[in-house]
Amino acid sequence: MVDNKTLTCIYITHGCGDHFFGIPVLQRRSSGVMAVATEQTIAQVA
């Protein structure tokens, strides 16, 4: 929580690990957090 706000969505802008490796940790800490990316970004990550 930051200033009483709850994280609900993470937008992944590109396929570099520093932009997505921490997502599982954030999802464990804040249930219901959704990760979102374009098809191109998903292809880079896969």
C-alpha positions, 0 to 999 in steps of 0.5 A: 500500500502506498498512501492508502492505495492498493496495487491492482494492475502491473503494466509490463512495457517490454521484455527485460527481466527487471520489468517482470521478474518481481511480479510473482512477489508483488502478486503474493503480497497483494492478492488480485494483482493483474499483470498486463502486457501487449502481445509483443511483450509477452512474446519477448518474455516467453 
